[in-house]
Amino acid sequence: MELAELMTLRPEPGAGLLLTVTGRCPLHCAHCSTAATMAADEPDADRLRAFVSTFTPAEHPAVLMMTGGEPLLRPELVTDLAATARAAGTRTALLTGAFFVGRADHGAGHLASGADPLPAPVPDSVPVPAPVPERIWRAVTSVDHFSVSLDAFHEREVDRRSVFGLIRRVLDAGVATSFHLVGAGPDDPYLADVTADIRRTFGDRVPMLVNSLRRVGRAASWAAANTALPGTAAPDPERALPCSMAAWPVVAADGTVVACCNQRVVDRRPAPRHLTLGHIATDDWQSVAVRARTSPVLRMIRTVGPAHLLHRYGGAEQAAARPDYCAGCRALGDHPEALAAASAAASGPVGALLDRYAARGQVEAGAATLVRRHGCAPYADLVDLPGARR
């Protein structure tokens, strides 16, 4: 399963499940969106197994994306979840920080605004396949797609050449791979360097999802004040601007299932009611999927977007105000008139049809179009490299 296919499925309601295997991580990346530490929460392993075991051949997500924290801190659990999901017809993907490969020992390089010195450029060399603990290797090769986070912050703790060696070994094992990259913005020289290095090393075999730094988690305390989530600045409320990020349910570290991957939604308790889908202790996949697909508020968020919904139905005060995209969505619960309008407009077959139409349009536009909106636009085409297609 290649990265472009994963991203193409992203706007499809219920096509995927994002699952936090653990909130813990042994790395200390200064930009971590989850502010993960080794003391963070993690879901009960048996509850995760039980929840995934409710996938059936008739009702299952197309893809289970396992993340963290650092999911490979629980490799046996990852292996079990991948096997259970596959038995129901679900393919699996995993995102790791590769803490288990060689440690970095770089000098200071160029500076990013508001950050510490970045690592010096890495000399060209052919990566040697990295040694991997057997229990972790079993987890890595149990999934259908393996992705490594790589950025200037990770490179202070994890050596780039060792990561490249790991990717080489995973490719040789027949597992599709990708990189998740983060930079300070389109003009960050780190992004130019690392993307060029990846393509020199792997040609077009390893696609890349490139994002810009976000002022969440640890980065909220130091990132430049003008650093914003891509695509979340106050939009024109007269325009419909669908949100594809409200399509896949997310299992948070405490077991709560929410409708959105926005970190403030994942972390906030109680989560906004209109973005809460259940809990793995009490709900099965079918219940969560039905709520995600049939909620009239979520249908309207996915069809016209929260800004348009607030502008049209939130009253005169909201029509004049222009909160940023995600903040407006999180605040929808404070506007019962907007929720009532969403319910009236999208509860029935017409709402379901509009939801499917909006999703189909985004799917047909392709992975690169999605990344241009939500990621670092100049690098969007790297999500779908020709050498990765099989």
N, C-alpha and C positions, 0 to 999 in steps of 0.2 A: 504494500500500500504506500504510494508515494505522497509526498507533502502536498502537491497540487490537488490530489483527490481529497485529502483531508480538508483543505481550505475550501474547496468547492462545495463540500457538504455542509460547511459551517452555517449557512443561512437556513437550512432545512430544519423545521421544528421537530425536535426529538430524534434527529438523525445521529446525534452523538451524546455522550455523557462524559463530563469532565469530573474526574474522581481524585480527590486529595487522599493519597495513600498515607501521608503523614505531613504534619506541619513542621517537622524537625529537619534541620540541615546542619552539617558540621562546618560548612563554609561561612564566611562573614562578609559577603559581598555588600559594598556600601550602598548599592542601588536596589537591593532586594525588595520586590513589591510586597512580599508577605512578611518581611522583617523576621524571617525564620531563624530560630535558634534550636539548640538541642534540648531546651526546656519547653518547647512549644507543644500544643495539643496534637493528638493524633487520633483518628477514629479507631474504635474497637475492631480488631482484625476479624473476629468472628462475625460481627455485624456487617462488615464489608463483604465477606464471603457469602453471607446469607442474602444480602441485597442483590449481588451479582447473580446468585443462583436463581433469582426470580426471572431472569431473562429466559424467554422461551423461543422456540423456532417461529412461533406466530407473532410474538411481541418482544422485540429486542432492538437496542440501538445499533446502527450500522457500525459505529466505532466507539470504543471505550478508550478515553485518553487519560492515562495515569500520570499524575503530577504530584507536586508537593508544595513546600518543603522539598525534600530529596527522597523520591520514592524508592531508590535502591538501598536505602537504609533498612528496608523490609523486603529483601529479595525473594524469600520464600512466598510471601504474600502476593507479590507481583506475579510470580510464576503460577500460583494457584488461581488468581483472578483471570489471568490470560487464558488458562486452560478451560475454566468454567465458561467464560465469555465465548470462546471459540466453539464450544459444544452447542451453544444456542445459535450460532451463526454470526456473532459479533467479532469484528476484527479489533485489534488492540494497538495502541501507540503509547510511547513512554517518553517523557522529557526529564533529563537528568543534568546535573551540574558536573558529573564525572569526577566526583571527589576522590575516587579510588585509583586514579592514574597519577602520574608523576607530579610532584609539587613544583611550583614555579619558583624561579630565583632570578628575577630580572632587575635591571637597573631602572632608573626613572626615564621616561620618555616624554612625549608631548603632554600638555595639560588640557584637561577638559574644564569648562567653566564651572567653578564651584566644587571641583573634585580634587582628589589627591593626584600625584603624578601617575600617568598611565605607563604600562610596560613598554620597554624598548622594542623596536621592530624585531621580529623573529627571523633569523637567517634561514634561507632556503635549505631544505634537506629532505630526503626521502623518509617519511615517517616509518618507524619500526613498529609493528603491531605490539600494542601495550599488553603487559601481563595483567590479567584480571582474575580476582578471586573466583573460584569455581561456582560458588552459590550465586554470585552476581552475574557471572557469564550465563548461567542457566536462565536467569530472569531476562537478561538482554536478548537472548535468542528465542525466548518464548513469545515475543511480541511481533507484530507485523510491521511496525515502524518504530525506529529508534532515533531520537533526536537529542542533541547536546546543546545546552546553553553555552555561548561563548561571547565574551565581551571583555572590555578592559578591566572590569572589576573581578571577574572570574580569573583572568590571567594573572592576577596578583597571587593566586593560591593554586591554580591548576595550570600546568605547562601546556602551551598550545601544541607543541610537537607530539606530546604524549596523547593529547586528545585526537590529533590527526591519526596517530597510530591506532587508537581505539576504533575510530571510524573505518579505517582501512580493514581492520580485522572483522568488524561487523559486516561490512560489504562483502568480504570474502566468505562469510558464513551465509550469505544469501538474504540478509535482512535489509530492507530499504532504510535509508538514513537521511538525516537533514541536520542543519544547524539552525538554532534560534539565536540571532544576533541582536545586540542592543548598542546604540551609539547615542551621542549627545544631540544628533540631528543630521539632516542630509549632508551637511558640510563637514562633519566630524572626520578627520583624517584616519582615525582608527577604522571606521567602516570601509573606507577605500582600501586600506591596507589589508584587512582581514578577508574581505570578499575576494580581492585579487589573489591572496595567498591560497585560499580554498580552491579557486579555479585553476591556479597553477598546479596544485597538488592533485586534484581529483578530476580536472576537466569539468564536464557538465554532468557528472554522475551524482553529485550531492547538492540538492537544492537548498536554498536559504530563505528563512523568514526573518526579515530585518525590521526591527521596531526602533522607535525613538524613546529616549529616557522619559520616564513618567514620574511625576511628583507624588508618589504613593510609597507606603512602606518606609524603609530607611531613607530613601531619597527625598522624602517630604521635608526632612530637616535641613537639607543643604542644597538641593537642586535650585537652579535659577528660577526666579519668580515667574518668568515668562514661559517656563517649561510646562506644556499642557499635553494631555492625552490627545494623540492624533485624532482629528475628526470630532472632538468633543467641545470645541469652542462654540459660543452661542451661534446657532444656525439661523437662517431666515425662517421664522416660524410660519410664514405663508406657504412654504414648500413642504411637501411630504418627504421625509428623510428616514426610511425604514432602518430599524436597528436589528442587524443580524446577530448581535451578541446576546439577544434574549431568546435564542432558539434552542440552545443545548442546556439541559439542567446541569447544575454544579453541586457535587457533594463536598461540603466544607469539612474542615478538620474536626468539628464537633458533631458531625453527622447530619447537620441540617442540609436540606436540599433547596437551593435557590435557583432562580430562573436566569441569572445573569452572572458573568464572570468578572464584572467590575469589582475591584478589590474591596472597596468600601461596603459593597453589598455582601460579599463573602465574609467579611470580618465583623460587620455590625450586628449586634444583638440587642433587641430583637431585630431581625431583618425586616425591611419594609414588607408589609403584609401582602401587597400585590405582587411581590417578587419572591414569595416563599411558596415552595411546592411540597414540603413535607419533611420527613426525617427518616433515615435508614432504619431506625429502631422500630418504627411503626408502619412504614409504607413499603410497598414493593415497586418494581420498575413500572409495571403497567399503570398503577395509580398515579405515579409521578408523571409519566409520559402523557397520560390523558389530561391531567391538569395543565401541563405545559402547552399542549396542542389546543385545548378548548377554552382556556381563560380568555374572556373577551378583552381584558386590559392588555394582556400579552399579545394578543392578535393585533390590537391597534398599535402597540409599540412597534411590532415587527412590520406593520403595514404602512403607517404614516409617521411613526416616531413620536417620542414624548413631547418634543417642542411644539409640534403642530397640534397635538392633542391638548396641551395646556393653553396654547394661544386661542384655539377655537372654542374650547369649553370651560376654561379655568376662570372666567370672569374678567372684568375690565382691568383689574390690577395685574393679572397674569398676562393679559394681552399686551400690556405696556412693558412688563418686565421681560428680560431675555436671559434667564439663567443658562449656564452651560448645559450641554446636551445631557450628560449623565446625572448632574445634580437635579435637573428638572425631572428626570425619570424617577430618581429616588424620592422626590418630593410629591409625586402624584397622589400618594395616600393622604396628603393634607388637603386635597381638593376633591371632595365627594362629588361635586358637580361634574368634574372631568371623568371620574370613575363611572358615574351613572350614565354619562353619554357614551362611554366606551362599551358598557354593558348593553345599552340599547342598540348600538350600531353593529356590534360584532358577536353577539351571542348565538346567532342562528347560522343557517347554511350560507347566507351571504357573507358573514364574517369569516367563515371557514374558507370560502372561495377566494376572498380577497387575500387572506393569509397565504394560501397556496400560490396565488398569482404573484404576490410580492416575492416569495421565496424563489419561485421559478425564474423570475427575472434576474435575481442576483446569482443564482446557480448558472444560468446561461451566460452571464457576463464573465464568469470565470474567476479563478483564484487570484490572478494578478490585479484585477479590478477591485476585488475585496481588500487586498493588501494596500492598494493605493489610497484607499480611504482610511483604513484602520492602522496601517503600519507606516514605514518610512518610504514614501511614494517613489523616490528615484530608484530604489532598489527592488521595486515590486516584481519585476519580471524574473528575478532570481528564484521566486517561489516555484517556477515551472520550467526547469531547465530540460532541454531535449534529451540529454544523456541519462536522465533519471527514469525515463519512460521505458517500460518493459512490455 
